[in-house]
Amino acid sequence: MNGRTKRILSIVLTLCMLVSLFPATALGLDAAAQTQSQGTEVVKGSSIPGTGYHVTSVKNYSIAPDISERVIITNNDAGNSQTVANVMEVNTSGGRAKIVAGYGNRNPKEQGWTLKTTTDQAHVYEKESGLNVVGGVNASWFNINTGEPSGYLVMNGVVHHDNSSRAFIAAFDDGSVNVFREGTTLAQAEADQSAKQGKTVKILEAVDALVAMVWDGKVVITESGNSGYYPRTCVGIKADGTVVLFQADGTMAPRSVGYTAAEEARMMVALGCVAAIQLDEGGSSTYISQREGEQDVTMRNTPAGGSERVVSGTILVVSTVAASGEFDHAAVTPDDEYYTPGSSVTLTAEAMDFSGAAAKALPEDAVFTVSDASMGTVTATDLSGSSASATSVVPPVSFSSTA
């Protein structure tokens, strides 16, 4: 086994076993994926400035090259305002991931306006393009009777709806992405982005939002169409161009109370966004993702209306990396979320290729190891084809007293 394979398959159980709380996390163990998934330093115990909230849990998931996911839970000091948020970060600079506008059909100029779920819109895009949609959120504010968006809708360079009254996100022909304030025309957006990129760029994709929430790293929104604690969706941009999709469940205490619009904006600042715009909210708030090894997108949030709602435009995340089936790394998952001292942990390793799709097989000499013996011992392992399992025991906690 070469050194890289040993590094990939060495299961660092100090990340997997804590003597108190342990989040179930799919771990892609190559160094690049680990660095990517860390993102901005919003970690367990972090405070969210200006909100009174702190982070109680962070679960990291690998999606595809240059695309990562986190589930972040916050609460207040009293413990009575928990909110569950889904976050996807997308780096489009390398061409391995891109942002596209989704809609219920790919030519509404001829086929007419319509309403479809975010999941269905992902499938519509996949059928037309042959590419793999690995994430997405609801976007447009829209006519609930017809599905006509309120602002811009541009798909594959074709302008299907032209209205500058709303904020919007745009993806350009050089792969870059940016968000723009309400009142900005498409021509102005192209000029601004061309100046930023140092070359002429054209808009390929655009979908509308409502208003700007964060601008120049500062919160510029205080309220929205729906006041108080509510399910929220938004999208932001970091200084390096990374796209941040954000969705938070709400109105379902005690699991997830939700955020005010201002709190949502402060979450985006905490995540490193220099600009962010507000997307549709409430029952429309939707977040989908396809984690590595999975075959299709899954709705990860719990919708306020009880089921996934049909919407107008969406923001879709596309991986352009084709599946090869050749082993690149292992994704390791524990069998539960929480463990106590002395309990057994069952870990499952699945072979993955570089794209995040299932690989043909793990190396025959793959092994589970513990980097820190004080964190546990591997008592049994089983390797078969593209998967492997291991049982490890969390050591008991001992106490001593001088009394």
C-alpha positions as CSV (number, residue, x, y, z in Angstrom):
1,M,0.0,0.0,0.0
2,N,1.4,3.4,-0.9
3,G,1.8,6.2,1.6
4,R,-1.1,8.2,0.3
5,T,-3.5,5.2,0.6
6,K,-2.3,4.6,4.2
7,R,-3.0,8.2,5.0
8,I,-6.4,8.1,3.5
9,L,-7.5,4.9,5.3
10,S,-6.0,5.6,8.7
11,I,-9.2,6.3,10.6
12,V,-8.4,9.1,13.0
13,L,-10.7,8.2,15.8
14,T,-9.9,11.3,17.8
15,L,-12.2,12.9,15.3
16,C,-14.8,10.2,15.6
17,M,-15.0,9.4,19.3
18,L,-15.6,11.8,22.1
19,V,-16.5,10.8,25.6
20,S,-19.5,13.1,25.6
21,L,-21.2,14.1,22.4
22,F,-20.3,12.8,18.9
23,P,-22.0,14.1,15.7
24,A,-22.5,11.5,12.9
25,T,-20.3,12.9,10.2
26,A,-19.4,11.4,6.8
27,L,-15.6,11.9,6.6
28,G,-13.9,12.1,3.3
29,L,-10.3,11.6,4.5
30,D,-8.1,13.2,1.9
31,A,-6.4,16.3,3.1
32,A,-8.0,18.7,0.5
33,A,-11.5,17.7,1.5
34,Q,-10.7,18.1,5.2
35,T,-9.3,21.6,4.6
36,Q,-12.3,22.5,2.4
37,S,-14.9,21.3,4.9
38,Q,-13.5,23.4,7.7
39,G,-14.4,26.6,5.9
40,T,-14.8,29.7,8.1
41,E,-14.1,29.1,11.7
42,V,-17.7,28.6,12.9
43,V,-17.2,25.6,15.2
44,K,-18.8,24.1,18.3
45,G,-18.7,26.7,21.0
46,S,-18.4,29.7,18.7
47,S,-20.5,32.7,19.4
48,I,-22.5,34.4,16.6
49,P,-21.8,38.1,17.2
50,G,-24.9,40.3,17.6
51,T,-27.3,37.4,18.2
52,G,-26.8,36.0,21.7
53,Y,-26.4,32.5,20.0
54,H,-23.6,30.1,20.2
55,V,-22.9,27.0,18.2
56,T,-23.8,23.7,19.9
57,S,-23.1,21.3,17.1
58,V,-21.4,21.2,13.7
59,K,-21.6,18.2,11.3
60,N,-19.4,18.2,8.2
61,Y,-20.3,16.3,5.1
62,S,-18.3,15.8,1.9
63,I,-20.3,16.4,-1.3
64,A,-17.9,16.6,-4.3
65,P,-14.6,18.4,-5.2
66,D,-14.8,22.0,-4.2
67,I,-18.3,21.5,-2.6
68,S,-18.8,20.9,1.1
69,E,-21.7,20.9,3.5
70,R,-22.3,21.6,7.2
71,V,-25.2,21.3,9.5
72,I,-24.9,23.9,12.2
73,I,-27.1,24.1,15.3
74,T,-27.2,27.2,17.4
75,N,-28.9,28.0,20.7
76,N,-29.0,30.8,23.3
77,D,-27.6,30.6,26.8
78,A,-31.1,29.7,28.2
79,G,-31.2,26.7,25.9
80,N,-34.7,27.6,24.6
81,S,-34.0,29.0,21.1
82,Q,-32.4,26.1,19.1
83,T,-32.2,26.5,15.3
84,V,-30.9,24.0,12.8
85,A,-29.2,25.4,9.7
86,N,-27.9,23.8,6.5
87,V,-24.8,25.4,4.8
88,M,-23.2,24.5,1.5
89,E,-20.0,26.2,0.3
90,V,-19.1,26.1,-3.3
91,N,-15.7,27.1,-4.9
92,T,-16.3,27.7,-8.6
93,S,-12.9,29.0,-9.5
94,G,-11.4,25.6,-10.6
95,G,-14.2,24.7,-12.9
96,R,-15.1,21.6,-11.0
97,A,-18.3,23.2,-9.6
98,K,-20.7,25.7,-10.9
99,I,-23.9,27.6,-10.0
100,V,-26.9,27.5,-12.3
101,A,-30.4,28.9,-12.2
102,G,-33.1,26.3,-11.9
103,Y,-36.7,26.4,-13.1
104,G,-39.5,24.0,-13.8
105,N,-38.7,23.9,-17.5
106,R,-35.7,25.1,-19.4
107,N,-37.5,27.3,-21.8
108,P,-40.3,29.2,-20.1
109,K,-40.5,31.7,-23.0
110,E,-42.0,29.0,-25.1
111,Q,-43.3,26.5,-22.5
112,G,-44.7,29.0,-20.1
113,W,-44.4,29.8,-16.4
114,T,-44.7,26.9,-14.0
115,L,-44.1,25.8,-10.4
116,K,-42.0,22.7,-9.4
117,T,-40.2,21.6,-6.3
118,T,-36.5,22.3,-5.9
119,T,-35.9,18.6,-6.2
120,D,-37.8,18.3,-9.5
121,Q,-36.0,21.4,-10.9
122,A,-32.7,19.6,-10.2
123,H,-33.9,16.6,-12.2
124,V,-35.1,18.9,-15.0
125,Y,-31.6,20.4,-15.3
126,E,-29.9,17.0,-15.1
127,K,-32.0,15.6,-17.9
128,E,-31.2,18.5,-20.2
129,S,-27.5,18.9,-19.3
130,G,-26.3,15.4,-18.5
131,L,-24.5,16.9,-15.5
132,N,-24.9,16.1,-11.8
133,V,-26.8,18.4,-9.5
134,V,-25.5,17.9,-6.0
135,G,-27.2,20.8,-4.1
136,G,-29.7,23.6,-4.3
137,V,-32.0,26.0,-2.5
138,N,-35.2,27.8,-3.3
139,A,-34.7,31.3,-4.7
140,S,-37.2,33.5,-6.4
141,W,-40.0,35.5,-4.9
142,F,-42.8,34.8,-7.3
143,N,-46.4,34.9,-8.4
144,I,-47.9,32.0,-6.5
145,N,-50.6,31.4,-9.1
146,T,-48.4,31.3,-12.2
147,G,-44.8,30.7,-11.1
148,E,-43.6,33.9,-12.8
149,P,-40.6,35.2,-11.0
150,S,-40.5,38.8,-9.6
151,G,-37.0,39.6,-10.8
152,Y,-34.4,38.2,-13.2
153,L,-34.3,34.7,-14.6
154,V,-31.5,33.9,-17.0
155,M,-30.6,30.4,-18.0
156,N,-27.7,29.4,-20.3
157,G,-27.3,33.0,-21.4
158,V,-31.0,33.5,-22.4
159,V,-33.0,36.1,-20.5
160,H,-36.4,34.7,-19.7
161,H,-37.5,37.4,-17.3
162,D,-36.1,40.9,-17.2
163,N,-36.8,43.0,-14.0
164,S,-34.3,44.8,-12.0
165,S,-36.5,45.4,-9.0
166,R,-35.1,42.5,-7.0
167,A,-31.7,41.6,-5.8
168,F,-30.2,38.6,-7.6
169,I,-27.3,36.1,-8.0
170,A,-25.5,35.8,-11.3
171,A,-23.0,33.3,-12.6
172,F,-20.7,34.4,-15.4
173,D,-19.0,32.8,-18.4
174,D,-15.6,32.7,-16.6
175,G,-17.1,30.6,-13.8
176,S,-17.2,33.4,-11.3
177,V,-20.4,34.2,-9.2
178,N,-21.6,37.3,-7.5
179,V,-24.7,38.8,-5.9
180,F,-26.2,42.2,-6.7
181,R,-28.5,44.6,-5.0
182,E,-32.0,45.4,-6.1
183,G,-32.1,48.0,-8.8
184,T,-29.0,46.7,-10.6
185,T,-29.4,45.9,-14.3
186,L,-27.9,42.9,-16.0
187,A,-25.6,45.3,-18.0
188,Q,-24.4,47.0,-14.8
189,A,-23.8,43.6,-13.2
190,E,-21.7,42.5,-16.2
191,A,-19.7,45.8,-16.1
192,D,-19.1,45.4,-12.3
193,Q,-18.0,41.8,-12.5
194,S,-15.8,42.5,-15.6
195,A,-14.0,45.2,-13.6
196,K,-13.6,42.8,-10.6
197,Q,-12.3,40.0,-12.8
198,G,-10.1,42.2,-14.9
199,K,-11.6,40.9,-18.1
200,T,-14.9,41.1,-20.0
201,V,-17.5,38.6,-18.6
202,K,-21.1,37.8,-19.6
203,I,-23.9,36.5,-17.5
204,L,-24.9,32.9,-18.1
205,E,-27.2,32.3,-15.2
206,A,-29.2,34.7,-12.9
207,V,-32.1,34.2,-10.5
208,D,-33.8,36.8,-8.3
209,A,-34.0,37.2,-4.6
210,L,-35.6,39.9,-2.5
211,V,-33.2,42.4,-1.0
212,A,-29.6,42.6,0.1
213,M,-28.9,41.4,3.7
214,V,-25.2,41.9,4.0
215,W,-23.1,44.4,2.0
216,D,-19.4,45.1,2.4
217,G,-19.4,42.7,5.3
218,K,-22.0,44.7,7.2
219,V,-25.7,43.8,8.0
220,V,-28.0,46.1,6.0
221,I,-31.3,44.4,6.6
222,T,-33.4,44.6,9.8
223,E,-36.7,42.9,8.7
224,S,-38.2,41.1,5.8
225,G,-41.5,40.1,4.3
226,N,-42.0,37.8,7.3
227,S,-41.1,39.2,10.7
228,G,-40.0,37.3,13.8
229,Y,-38.5,33.9,14.0
230,Y,-39.1,32.1,10.7
231,P,-37.7,29.5,8.2
232,R,-35.1,31.4,6.1
233,T,-33.0,30.9,3.0
234,C,-30.3,33.1,1.6
235,V,-27.1,33.1,-0.5
236,G,-23.9,34.9,0.0
237,I,-20.4,35.5,-1.4
238,K,-17.1,35.4,0.5
239,A,-14.2,37.7,-0.3
240,D,-12.5,34.9,-2.3
241,G,-15.6,34.3,-4.4
242,T,-16.8,31.2,-2.6
243,V,-20.6,30.9,-2.8
244,V,-22.5,30.1,0.5
245,L,-26.0,28.7,0.4
246,F,-27.8,28.9,3.7
247,Q,-31.1,27.5,4.9
248,A,-32.6,27.4,8.4
249,D,-35.7,25.6,9.6
250,G,-38.1,27.6,11.7
251,T,-41.5,27.7,13.5
252,M,-41.0,24.2,14.8
253,A,-39.8,24.6,18.4
254,P,-38.1,23.0,20.2
255,R,-36.2,21.4,17.3
256,S,-35.8,24.6,15.3
257,V,-37.2,28.0,16.3
258,G,-35.7,29.9,13.3
259,Y,-34.0,33.2,12.8
260,T,-35.1,36.8,12.3
261,A,-33.9,38.3,9.1
262,A,-31.2,40.3,11.0
263,E,-30.0,37.1,12.7
264,E,-29.9,35.3,9.4
265,A,-27.7,38.1,8.1
266,R,-25.4,37.9,11.1
267,M,-25.0,34.2,10.5
268,M,-23.8,34.9,7.0
269,V,-21.3,37.4,8.3
270,A,-20.1,34.8,10.8
271,L,-19.7,32.4,7.9
272,G,-17.4,34.9,6.2
273,C,-19.7,36.4,3.7
274,V,-19.0,40.0,2.5
275,A,-22.3,40.2,0.7
276,A,-25.6,38.2,0.9
277,I,-29.1,38.4,-0.4
278,Q,-32.4,37.2,1.0
279,L,-34.2,34.4,-0.8
280,D,-37.8,33.3,-0.3
281,E,-38.7,32.0,3.1
282,G,-41.4,30.3,5.2
283,G,-42.9,27.1,3.6
284,S,-40.8,27.7,0.4
285,S,-37.5,27.4,2.3
286,T,-35.8,24.3,0.9
287,Y,-32.4,22.8,1.0
288,I,-31.3,19.7,-1.0
289,S,-28.0,17.9,-1.3
290,Q,-26.4,14.8,-2.6
291,R,-23.6,13.6,-0.2
292,E,-20.8,11.5,-1.5
293,G,-21.8,8.0,-2.2
294,E,-25.4,8.9,-2.8
295,Q,-27.3,8.5,-6.1
296,D,-29.6,11.5,-5.9
297,V,-30.4,14.7,-4.1
298,T,-32.3,14.6,-0.8
299,M,-34.2,17.3,0.9
300,R,-32.3,17.8,4.2
301,N,-34.5,20.4,5.9
302,T,-37.9,19.9,7.5
303,P,-40.3,22.1,5.5
304,A,-42.6,24.3,7.5
305,G,-45.6,23.2,5.4
306,G,-44.9,19.5,6.0
307,S,-43.7,18.6,2.5
308,E,-41.5,20.1,-0.2
309,R,-43.3,23.1,-1.7
310,V,-43.4,23.9,-5.4
311,V,-41.6,27.1,-6.2
312,S,-40.4,29.3,-9.1
313,G,-36.7,29.8,-9.6
314,T,-34.0,27.9,-7.6
315,I,-30.2,28.1,-7.2
316,L,-28.6,24.7,-8.2
317,V,-25.1,23.5,-7.5
318,V,-23.6,21.4,-10.2
319,S,-20.5,19.1,-10.0
320,T,-18.7,18.9,-13.4
321,V,-16.4,16.1,-12.2
322,A,-17.4,12.8,-13.9
323,A,-17.5,9.6,-11.9
324,S,-14.6,7.2,-12.7
325,G,-15.3,4.4,-10.3
326,E,-11.6,4.3,-9.4
327,F,-10.7,4.4,-5.7
328,D,-9.6,7.8,-4.3
329,H,-10.6,7.9,-0.7
330,A,-12.8,6.3,2.0
331,A,-15.9,7.9,3.5
332,V,-16.2,6.8,7.1
333,T,-19.5,6.9,9.0
334,P,-20.3,5.9,12.6
335,D,-23.5,4.0,13.4
336,D,-24.9,6.6,15.7
337,E,-24.6,10.2,16.9
338,Y,-23.7,10.0,20.6
339,Y,-21.5,7.7,22.6
340,T,-20.8,7.2,26.3
341,P,-17.6,5.9,27.9
342,G,-17.2,2.1,27.5
343,S,-19.6,1.9,24.5
344,S,-18.8,0.3,21.2
345,V,-18.7,2.3,18.0
346,T,-19.3,0.6,14.6
347,L,-17.6,2.5,11.8
348,T,-18.3,1.8,8.1
349,A,-15.9,2.8,5.4
350,E,-17.1,3.1,1.8
351,A,-14.8,3.4,-1.2
352,M,-15.2,6.7,-3.1
353,D,-13.8,8.0,-6.4
354,F,-12.5,11.5,-6.8
355,S,-16.0,12.8,-7.8
356,G,-17.6,11.6,-4.6
357,A,-19.3,8.7,-6.4
358,A,-19.0,5.1,-5.2
359,A,-15.7,3.4,-6.2
360,K,-15.3,-0.2,-7.3
361,A,-13.3,-1.5,-4.3
362,L,-11.2,-0.6,-1.3
363,P,-7.6,-1.7,-1.4
364,E,-7.3,-5.3,-0.2
365,D,-4.8,-4.3,2.5
366,A,-6.8,-1.4,3.9
367,V,-6.8,-1.3,7.7
368,F,-8.5,0.7,10.5
369,T,-6.1,2.2,12.9
370,V,-6.4,4.5,16.0
371,S,-3.9,7.4,16.0
372,D,-4.3,7.9,19.8
373,A,-4.7,4.7,21.8
374,S,-6.3,6.7,24.7
375,M,-9.3,7.3,22.5
376,G,-10.2,3.7,21.9
377,T,-9.2,0.4,20.4
378,V,-10.3,-1.4,17.3
379,T,-11.6,-4.9,18.3
380,A,-12.8,-6.3,15.0
381,T,-12.6,-5.4,11.3
382,D,-14.2,-6.7,8.1
383,L,-13.2,-5.8,4.6
384,S,-15.3,-6.8,1.7
385,G,-15.3,-5.2,-1.8
386,S,-16.1,-1.6,-1.7
387,S,-16.9,-1.4,2.0
388,A,-15.3,-2.2,5.3
389,S,-16.5,-2.1,8.9
390,A,-14.8,-1.9,12.3
391,T,-15.9,-2.0,15.9
392,S,-14.0,0.2,18.3
393,V,-14.5,0.6,22.1
394,V,-14.6,4.0,23.7
395,P,-12.4,3.8,26.9
396,P,-14.1,4.3,30.3
397,V,-13.5,7.5,32.2
398,S,-11.7,7.1,35.5
399,F,-11.9,9.6,38.3
400,S,-9.5,10.2,41.2
401,S,-9.9,12.2,44.3
402,T,-7.4,13.5,46.9
403,A,-10.2,13.8,49.5
